[in-house]
Amino acid sequence: MKCALAIMLKAPRPGRVKTRLASRYGARGATRIYRQLVEDTYARMRAVNGLDVFLSVSPGRWDPLFARAPVDHMERILVQGPGDLGARMQSLCRRLLGRYQGVILIGGDCPDLGADLVDEAVTRLRRHDVVIGPAVDGGYYLIGLRRDLPGLFAGIDWGSARVLRQTLRWLDRYHVQAFLLPLLTDIDEPQDVRAWKRLRADALASAGPDG
C-alpha cells in the first residue's frame, strides 16, 4: 500500500507557535522548541520504509523560515491553503489521495510517535477506512485515511478537548470503520517539555558518539 505522510506545520515565528510554552520559555524559546520538535519528527518519519514524507506548511511555501526546512526535495513541501484547520486538512487529504492509496496526517509535536507506530498505521489502513492516534489532551496526534471522507473535518472545535470525541461521533454516524492506535502525549505544556528533554537526552546518550 503506497502511502503519503504529511507533517502539518505553522511558520515557526515567535508568538505564533506553542504559545502555551511561552509562559516558561518565552516566545523565542517556545519557537526554538517547536523547530527542534519538527526536525526530530521529520527524521523519525524518514525512517519508515515505503512512505513518502511531505511538509504541509502554513502560511506558504516561500516563508524564509521554511527555506531551512530539513527536506531534500522542494516538491515535498505543500502549502496548506485557505480556511480553518479542518478545511485545510480536508483539502490536503483529497490532494494526496489522488496520488496515493492512503494518507496520514500528523503534527510536529509528538515525540513519542515513532516509525514503528506509523508503520502500524499504514498496515491498519489496509483494513480500515480511518486510523486515529488519540492524544491525552482530547485531540489526536495522527489521522490516516484510505478514501476521501467529505465532512469528516467540518464542525470540529479545534484546539479543544472535544476534537477526538466529535470526530468519533461523525465516524459512528456515517458507519465508517476506524482503528485507534495507542494514546500518546503532544508537547503543549511546560511539563511536557521537561519529559521530552529527558527522552531526547536518553536517546542521544544511547546513540553514542557515532550515533
C-alpha positions as CSV (number, residue, x, y, z in Angstrom):
1,M,0.0,0.0,0.0
2,K,1.6,3.2,-1.1
3,C,1.0,6.0,1.4
4,A,1.9,9.6,1.9
5,L,2.5,11.2,5.3
6,A,2.2,14.9,5.7
7,I,3.5,16.8,8.7
8,M,1.3,19.8,9.2
9,L,3.2,22.9,10.3
10,K,2.9,26.5,11.1
11,A,5.6,29.0,10.2
12,P,7.9,28.9,13.2
13,R,7.5,32.5,14.3
14,P,7.6,33.8,17.9
15,G,4.2,34.3,19.2
16,R,2.6,32.1,16.6
17,V,3.6,28.6,17.7
18,K,3.5,26.8,21.0
19,T,2.1,29.8,22.8
20,R,1.3,27.9,26.0
21,L,5.1,27.2,26.4
22,A,5.9,30.9,26.3
23,S,5.0,31.5,29.9
24,R,8.0,29.5,30.9
25,Y,10.4,29.7,27.9
26,G,9.4,33.0,26.3
27,A,8.1,33.3,22.7
28,R,11.5,32.8,21.2
29,G,12.3,29.8,23.4
30,A,8.9,28.2,22.5
31,T,9.7,28.7,18.9
32,R,13.1,27.0,19.2
33,I,11.5,24.1,20.9
34,Y,8.9,23.9,18.1
35,R,11.6,23.9,15.4
36,Q,13.5,21.1,17.2
37,L,10.4,19.0,17.6
38,V,9.7,19.4,13.9
39,E,13.3,18.4,12.9
40,D,13.2,15.4,15.1
41,T,9.7,14.4,13.8
42,Y,10.9,14.6,10.2
43,A,14.0,12.5,10.9
44,R,11.8,9.8,12.5
45,M,9.3,9.7,9.7
46,R,12.0,9.3,7.1
47,A,12.8,6.0,8.8
48,V,9.5,4.5,7.7
49,N,10.1,2.3,4.6
50,G,8.0,3.0,1.6
51,L,6.5,6.2,2.9
52,D,6.6,9.5,1.0
53,V,7.0,12.3,3.6
54,F,5.8,15.8,3.0
55,L,5.8,19.0,5.0
56,S,2.5,20.8,4.8
57,V,3.1,24.4,5.6
58,S,1.1,27.5,6.6
59,P,1.0,30.2,5.5
60,G,3.1,29.5,2.5
61,R,6.0,27.7,0.7
62,W,8.2,30.8,0.5
63,D,8.4,31.7,4.1
64,P,12.1,32.2,4.8
65,L,12.0,30.0,7.8
66,F,10.8,27.1,5.7
67,A,13.7,27.7,3.3
68,R,15.8,25.9,6.0
69,A,13.4,23.1,6.4
70,P,15.1,19.6,6.5
71,V,13.6,18.3,3.3
72,D,15.6,17.0,0.3
73,H,13.1,17.9,-2.4
74,M,11.1,21.1,-2.7
75,E,8.2,19.3,-4.2
76,R,7.8,17.6,-0.8
77,I,6.7,21.0,0.6
78,L,2.9,21.5,0.2
79,V,1.1,24.8,1.1
80,Q,-2.0,24.1,3.2
81,G,-4.1,26.8,1.6
82,P,-7.0,28.9,3.0
83,G,-9.7,28.0,5.5
84,D,-9.7,26.8,9.1
85,L,-7.7,23.7,10.1
86,G,-10.4,21.3,9.1
87,A,-10.8,22.8,5.7
88,R,-7.0,22.6,5.2
89,M,-6.8,19.0,6.3
90,Q,-9.7,18.0,4.0
91,S,-8.1,19.7,1.1
92,L,-4.7,18.1,1.8
93,C,-6.2,14.6,2.1
94,R,-8.1,15.0,-1.1
95,R,-4.9,16.1,-3.0
96,L,-2.8,13.3,-1.7
97,L,-5.4,10.6,-2.1
98,G,-5.4,11.5,-5.8
99,R,-1.9,10.1,-5.9
100,Y,-1.7,7.6,-3.1
101,Q,-3.7,4.7,-1.7
102,G,-3.6,6.1,1.8
103,V,-2.7,9.4,3.5
104,I,-1.5,10.1,7.1
105,L,-1.6,13.5,8.7
106,I,0.4,14.3,11.8
107,G,1.7,17.3,13.7
108,G,5.3,18.0,14.5
109,D,4.9,17.9,18.3
110,C,4.5,14.3,19.4
111,P,8.0,12.9,20.2
112,D,6.6,9.5,21.3
113,L,5.3,8.9,17.7
114,G,8.0,6.7,16.2
115,A,8.5,4.9,12.9
116,D,7.1,1.6,14.3
117,L,3.7,3.2,15.2
118,V,3.4,4.9,11.8
119,D,4.2,1.6,10.1
120,E,1.4,0.1,12.1
121,A,-0.9,2.9,11.0
122,V,-0.1,2.1,7.3
123,T,-0.8,-1.6,8.0
124,R,-4.1,-0.9,9.7
125,L,-5.2,1.3,6.7
126,R,-5.2,-1.8,4.6
127,R,-8.3,-3.0,6.5
128,H,-9.8,0.2,7.9
129,D,-11.0,3.4,6.3
130,V,-9.6,5.6,9.1
131,V,-6.8,5.2,11.6
132,I,-6.6,7.6,14.6
133,G,-3.9,8.2,17.2
134,P,-5.6,9.7,20.2
135,A,-3.8,12.3,22.3
136,V,-4.0,12.7,26.0
137,D,-5.4,16.3,25.6
138,G,-8.6,15.0,23.9
139,G,-7.3,15.6,20.3
140,Y,-5.3,13.3,18.1
141,Y,-1.7,13.1,17.0
142,L,-2.3,11.2,13.9
143,I,-5.2,10.5,11.4
144,G,-4.9,8.3,8.4
145,L,-7.5,7.8,5.6
146,R,-7.6,5.5,2.6
147,R,-10.5,7.3,0.9
148,D,-11.8,10.9,0.9
149,L,-14.5,11.5,3.5
150,P,-16.1,14.9,2.9
151,G,-17.3,16.4,6.1
152,L,-15.0,14.5,8.4
153,F,-13.1,17.6,9.5
154,A,-16.1,20.0,9.5
155,G,-17.7,21.3,12.7
156,I,-14.8,20.3,14.9
157,D,-13.8,22.5,17.9
158,W,-10.1,22.5,17.0
159,G,-7.8,23.0,19.9
160,S,-10.3,21.8,22.5
161,A,-10.6,18.6,24.4
162,R,-13.6,17.6,22.3
163,V,-11.8,17.0,19.0
164,L,-11.4,13.2,19.2
165,R,-14.9,12.8,20.6
166,Q,-16.5,14.9,17.9
167,T,-14.5,13.0,15.2
168,L,-15.5,9.6,16.5
169,R,-19.1,10.7,16.7
170,W,-19.0,11.7,13.0
171,L,-17.5,8.3,12.1
172,D,-20.1,6.4,14.0
173,R,-22.9,8.5,12.4
174,Y,-21.8,7.6,8.9
175,H,-20.8,4.0,9.8
176,V,-17.1,4.5,8.9
177,Q,-14.7,1.8,10.2
178,A,-11.9,3.2,12.3
179,F,-8.9,1.8,14.2
180,L,-7.4,3.5,17.3
181,L,-3.7,3.5,18.0
182,P,-2.2,3.8,21.5
183,L,-2.8,7.0,23.5
184,L,0.2,9.5,23.3
185,T,1.0,12.9,24.6
186,D,1.7,16.0,22.5
187,I,4.1,18.7,23.6
188,D,1.8,21.6,24.6
189,E,2.5,22.5,28.2
190,P,5.9,23.2,30.0
191,Q,5.7,19.9,31.9
192,D,5.5,18.1,28.6
193,V,8.8,19.8,27.5
194,R,10.6,18.5,30.6
195,A,9.6,14.9,29.8
196,W,10.6,15.4,26.2
197,K,14.0,16.7,27.0
198,R,14.7,13.7,29.3
199,L,13.6,11.4,26.5
200,R,15.8,13.2,23.9
201,A,18.8,13.2,26.2
202,D,18.4,9.4,26.8
203,A,18.1,8.8,23.1
204,L,21.2,10.8,22.3
205,A,23.2,9.1,25.1
206,S,22.2,5.6,23.8
207,A,23.2,6.5,20.3
208,G,26.8,7.1,21.5
209,P,29.4,9.3,19.9
210,D,28.8,7.9,16.4
211,G,25.0,8.0,16.6
